[in-house]
Amino acid sequence: MNVPTANWSYPTAVKFGPGRIRELADHCKAVGMKRPLLVTDKALASLPITGQALDILDAAGLGRAVFSEVDPNPNERNMEAGLKAYRAGGHDGVVCFGGGSALDLGKMIALMIGQTVPVWDLEDIGDWWTRADGSKIAPIVAVPTTAGTGSEVGRAGVLTNSQTHKKKIIFHPRLLPSVTICDPELTVGMPRFITAGTGMDALAHCLEAYCSPFYHPMSQGIALEGMRLVFENLPKVYDNPTDLEARAHMMSAAAMGAVAFQKGLGAIHALSHPVGANYNTHHGTTNAVVMPMVLEFNRAAIADRIDKAAAYLGFSGGFAGFHDQIMELRAKLAIPENLSAMGVQLADLDMLTEMALEDPSCGGNPVEMTRENTRRLFDACM
């Protein structure tokens, strides 16, 4: 077995390889932390890998403070509770530890601890990020324990408004973690459905970035190779959770997806965000559910591009072959067949359509999303 180990500085400092979690305290100290707050989710808080991380911090004299009141789709109430814990503990930095929810909320705590404007004023619209005082953002070290969202190499976090049930992307350049530790050993204990959902999230990021009409050749290449890594390694880790080499490749694919989607996202995310915000579904799994329907929706605009991807990936049949591979992967991973199977109600489709059209992801879709065709797309997903 050849499990890769490396140090990267693209797009930030990434410490990659098995056992790299042992370096956590050193990297916290290097960015100036003396009393870090480890932010994780409720399910992860009691697991041995979290205890190990806290032991490493404690042994280095950095304490073992943890905040875990993080919902699967984190909201401003979780953020306010985290800010209260941060202030009460006199902390000076955040260790974001876990899946996308914990990483995103940890970044929101680091962002908002010194701000005077509401978090919703920092949505990823135009230059709204300049409303924040960048000098007041706390240091961030990220430790992903899933291979999906790629938030560990991103400059934003997703926060759900608990009143409107709308997901908002909150952006600031200094939300990019100073150091990221990608240790594939931390992902071994993921439940199979989380392995599946997060892995399909990485695929969705790569696929949508690849299909986005905007010009960004670097992201285009990263997205294509990221898709290859997912197709080759996600089935392996689903069947054999202890395959560290495949786990490492999935961690790479997750980070690559988040780097690539600087080029844009599309209808997969535009549909998934309101469904997740209203039904509390798993984000990556929801992406997987709507993925083949969105692929067909965009076919006229992306067929040639997907033909090229299929050739690179070794899939015969061009667009149709690529579509078949997605369907086979979904079936292998026990992904629900449609949104109805996830509990989505027909009566909510008009509301979900309006919310999808407000989501910033729809602007990167290869086919312009309108009220009429987006509603038909939701119907197709049912």
C-alpha positions in Angstrom: 0.0 0.0 0.0 1.4 3.4 -1.0 -0.4 6.1 1.1 0.8 9.6 0.0 2.3 12.1 2.4 3.0 15.7 1.3 3.2 19.4 2.3 1.2 21.7 0.0 0.7 25.5 -0.2 -2.2 25.4 -2.7 -4.4 27.2 -1.9 -3.2 27.2 1.7 -0.7 25.2 3.8 -2.0 21.6 3.7 -0.3 18.9 5.9 -1.4 15.7 4.1 -0.9 12.1 5.2 -1.6 9.5 7.8 -0.8 10.5 11.4 -0.5 14.2 10.6 -3.0 15.0 13.4 -0.1 14.7 15.8 1.1 18.0 14.5 -2.1 19.8 15.5 -0.7 21.7 18.5 2.5 22.8 16.7 0.4 24.4 13.9 -1.9 26.1 16.4 1.1 27.6 18.1 2.6 28.6 14.8 -0.5 30.8 14.0 -0.5 32.4 17.4 -3.0 30.3 19.3 -2.6 29.8 23.1 -6.2 28.9 24.0 -7.9 27.4 20.9 -11.6 26.4 20.8 -12.1 23.1 19.0 -15.4 23.3 17.2 -17.0 20.0 16.1 -20.4 18.5 15.8 -22.6 16.7 18.3 -22.0 13.2 16.9 -18.2 13.6 16.7 -17.7 15.2 20.1 -17.7 11.9 21.9 -15.7 9.8 19.4 -12.0 8.8 20.0 -10.6 10.9 17.2 -11.9 14.0 18.9 -10.5 12.9 22.2 -7.2 12.3 20.5 -7.1 15.8 19.1 -8.0 17.3 22.5 -5.3 15.2 24.2 -2.7 16.6 21.7 -3.8 20.2 22.4 -3.9 19.6 26.2 -0.4 17.9 26.3 1.0 21.0 24.6 -0.5 23.4 27.2 -3.3 24.6 24.9 -6.2 23.3 26.9 -9.0 21.0 25.8 -11.9 23.4 25.2 -14.6 22.0 22.8 -17.8 23.4 21.4 -20.2 20.9 19.7 -23.6 22.5 19.5 -23.5 22.3 15.7 -26.6 21.2 13.8 -26.2 19.2 10.5 -27.2 22.4 8.7 -25.7 25.0 11.1 -27.6 28.3 11.7 -27.1 31.6 13.4 -28.3 30.2 16.7 -25.5 27.7 16.7 -23.1 30.5 15.8 -24.3 32.7 18.6 -23.8 29.9 21.1 -20.3 29.3 19.8 -19.4 33.0 20.1 -20.7 32.9 23.7 -18.5 29.9 24.4 -15.5 31.5 22.7 -15.8 34.7 24.8 -16.4 32.8 28.0 -13.3 30.8 27.5 -11.1 33.7 26.5 -10.1 31.9 23.4 -7.8 33.2 20.7 -8.4 30.9 17.7 -10.5 28.1 16.3 -9.7 24.6 15.4 -12.5 23.5 12.9 -12.7 19.7 13.4 -15.1 17.5 11.6 -17.3 17.5 8.5 -18.6 20.4 6.5 -21.0 21.6 9.2 -18.4 21.9 11.9 -15.8 23.4 9.5 -18.3 26.0 8.3 -19.6 26.9 11.8 -16.1 27.1 13.2 -15.2 29.6 10.4 -18.3 31.6 11.2 -17.2 31.9 14.9 -13.7 33.0 13.9 -15.2 35.6 11.5 -17.8 37.1 13.7 -16.0 37.2 17.1 -14.8 40.8 16.4 -17.4 42.2 14.0 -20.0 44.8 14.6 -22.1 44.1 11.5 -24.7 41.2 11.3 -23.4 38.0 9.7 -26.1 38.3 6.9 -24.4 41.5 5.8 -21.4 39.5 4.8 -23.1 37.2 2.3 -21.1 36.4 -0.8 -22.5 39.2 -2.9 -20.3 41.6 -4.7 -17.9 43.3 -2.3 -20.0 42.8 0.8 -17.0 41.0 2.4 -15.4 44.4 2.7 -17.9 45.3 5.4 -16.0 43.1 7.8 -12.9 44.1 9.7 -10.5 41.5 8.5 -8.0 42.2 11.3 -10.6 41.0 13.8 -10.9 37.5 12.3 -9.5 34.8 14.6 -6.8 32.4 13.4 -8.2 29.2 11.9 -6.8 25.7 11.7 -8.9 23.1 9.9 -9.0 19.4 10.4 -11.5 17.6 8.1 -12.8 14.2 9.2 -14.9 13.6 6.1 -14.0 13.7 2.4 -16.7 15.8 0.8 -17.2 19.5 1.3 -13.7 20.8 1.0 -14.5 23.6 3.4 -11.0 23.2 4.8 -9.5 24.9 1.7 -12.4 27.4 1.1 -12.9 31.1 1.9 -16.5 30.8 2.8 -19.0 29.0 5.1 -22.7 28.1 4.6 -25.1 29.3 7.3 -28.8 28.6 7.4 -31.1 31.4 8.5 -33.3 29.7 11.1 -36.2 32.2 10.4 -36.3 32.1 6.6 -34.8 28.6 6.1 -32.5 29.9 3.5 -28.9 28.9 3.2 -26.5 31.8 2.8 -22.9 31.7 1.7 -20.8 33.9 3.9 -17.5 34.9 2.4 -14.3 36.6 3.4 -10.8 35.9 2.0 -9.4 35.5 5.5 -11.7 32.6 6.2 -9.2 30.4 4.3 -7.7 28.4 7.1 -4.0 29.2 7.8 -3.2 25.5 8.1 -5.2 22.4 7.1 -4.4 18.9 8.3 -5.7 16.2 6.0 -5.1 12.9 7.8 -7.0 10.1 6.1 -6.8 8.0 9.3 -9.4 10.4 10.8 -12.0 9.3 8.1 -11.8 5.6 8.7 -14.6 5.5 11.2 -17.2 7.3 9.1 -20.5 5.5 8.8 -21.1 4.2 5.3 -23.9 6.6 4.5 -21.7 9.5 5.5 -18.8 8.1 3.4 -21.3 7.9 0.5 -22.9 11.3 0.9 -19.7 13.2 1.5 -18.0 11.5 -1.4 -20.9 12.4 -3.7 -20.6 15.9 -2.5 -17.0 16.0 -3.7 -18.2 14.6 -7.1 -20.9 17.3 -7.3 -18.4 20.0 -6.7 -16.1 18.7 -9.4 -18.8 18.0 -11.9 -20.5 21.4 -11.5 -17.2 23.3 -11.7 -16.3 21.3 -14.8 -19.6 22.2 -16.5 -19.7 25.8 -15.4 -19.6 28.2 -18.4 -17.2 30.6 -16.8 -13.5 30.8 -17.8 -11.1 29.2 -15.3 -8.8 26.7 -17.0 -7.0 25.8 -13.7 -10.2 24.9 -12.0 -11.3 23.0 -15.1 -8.3 20.7 -14.9 -8.6 20.2 -11.2 -12.3 19.4 -11.5 -11.6 16.7 -14.1 -8.9 15.0 -12.1 -11.1 15.2 -9.0 -13.9 13.4 -10.7 -11.5 10.6 -11.7 -10.3 10.2 -8.1 -13.9 10.0 -6.9 -15.1 7.4 -9.4 -12.0 5.3 -8.8 -11.9 5.5 -5.0 -15.3 6.1 -3.5 -16.5 2.6 -4.2 -13.3 1.3 -2.6 -13.8 3.2 0.7 -17.5 2.3 0.7 -16.6 -1.4 0.5 -13.4 -1.2 2.6 -13.4 1.7 5.1 -9.9 0.9 6.2 -8.4 1.4 2.7 -6.1 4.3 3.7 -4.8 4.8 0.2 -8.3 5.2 -1.2 -9.2 7.4 1.8 -6.3 9.7 1.0 -7.4 10.0 -2.6 -10.9 10.9 -1.5 -9.5 13.6 0.8 -7.6 15.0 -2.2 -10.8 14.9 -4.3 -12.7 16.8 -1.7 -10.2 19.6 -1.5 -9.9 19.7 -5.3 -13.7 20.1 -5.6 -13.7 23.1 -3.3 -10.7 24.7 -5.1 -12.4 24.0 -8.5 -15.8 25.5 -7.6 -14.2 28.9 -7.6 -15.2 28.5 -11.3 -18.9 28.2 -10.3 -21.6 25.8 -9.2 -25.0 25.2 -10.7 -28.4 23.6 -10.4 -27.3 20.7 -8.3 -26.5 23.0 -5.4 -29.3 25.5 -6.2 -31.8 22.7 -5.7 -30.0 21.0 -2.8 -29.6 24.1 -0.6 -33.3 24.9 -0.2 -34.1 21.2 0.3 -31.5 20.8 3.0 -32.5 24.1 4.7 -36.2 23.1 4.8 -36.0 19.3 5.3 -32.6 19.0 7.1 -31.4 16.5 4.6 -27.7 15.6 4.3 -26.2 18.0 1.8 -24.0 15.6 -0.1 -26.7 12.9 -0.3 -29.2 15.5 -1.6 -26.7 16.5 -4.3 -26.4 12.9 -5.3 -30.2 12.5 -5.6 -30.6 15.4 -8.0 -27.3 14.9 -9.9 -28.6 12.8 -12.8 -31.7 14.9 -13.3 -29.6 18.1 -13.5 -27.2 16.4 -15.9 -30.1 15.7 -18.3 -31.4 19.2 -17.7 -28.1 20.7 -18.9 -27.5 18.1 -21.6 -27.8 20.5 -24.6 -25.2 22.8 -23.2 -22.7 20.3 -21.8 -22.9 17.2 -24.0 -19.6 17.9 -25.8 -17.8 18.7 -22.6 -19.1 15.6 -20.8 -18.1 13.5 -23.9 -14.5 14.7 -23.3 -14.7 13.9 -19.6 -16.0 10.5 -20.3 -13.1 9.8 -22.6 -10.6 11.0 -20.0 -12.3 8.8 -17.3 -12.3 5.8 -19.6 -16.1 5.6 -19.9 -17.5 4.4 -23.2 -20.6 6.0 -24.7 -19.9 9.7 -24.2 -22.6 11.6 -22.3 -24.9 8.6 -22.0 -22.0 6.5 -20.6 -21.1 9.2 -18.1 -24.8 9.4 -17.0 -24.9 5.6 -16.6 -21.7 5.6 -14.5 -23.4 8.1 -12.1 -26.5 6.0 -11.9 -24.4 2.9 -11.1 -22.4 4.7 -8.5 -25.6 6.0 -6.8 -27.1 2.5 -6.8 -23.9 1.0 -5.2 -23.9 3.7 -2.5 -27.6 3.2 -1.7 -28.5 6.8 -2.6 -32.2 7.5 -2.5 -33.8 7.4 -6.0 -35.5 10.8 -5.8 -36.5 13.7 -3.5 -39.8 12.0 -2.6 -37.8 9.2 -1.0 -36.1 11.9 1.1 -39.5 13.2 2.3 -39.9 16.2 0.0 -43.5 17.1 -0.5 -45.1 18.1 -3.8 -46.9 21.0 -2.1 -43.5 22.6 -1.3 -42.1 22.6 -4.9 -43.3 26.2 -5.7 -41.6 27.4 -2.5 -38.4 25.4 -3.2 -38.3 26.7 -6.8 -38.4 30.3 -5.6 -35.6 29.6 -3.1 -33.5 27.8 -5.8 -33.7 30.8 -8.0 -32.5 33.0 -5.2 -29.5 30.7 -4.5 -26.2 32.1 -5.9 -25.3 28.7 -7.3 -28.0 29.0 -10.0 -26.0 31.7 -11.7 -23.2 29.3 -12.7 -25.5 26.7 -14.3 -24.8 26.1 -18.0 -28.6 26.5 -18.8 -30.3 29.6 -17.6 -32.6 28.7 -14.7 -36.1 30.2 -15.0 -39.2 29.7 -12.8 -40.7 27.4 -15.4 -37.8 25.1 -16.1 -36.6 25.0 -12.5 -40.1 23.9 -11.4 -40.0 21.2 -14.1 -36.6 20.1 -12.9 -38.0 19.7 -9.3 -40.8 17.7 -10.8 -38.3 15.4 -12.5 -36.4 15.0 -9.2 -39.6 13.7 -7.5 
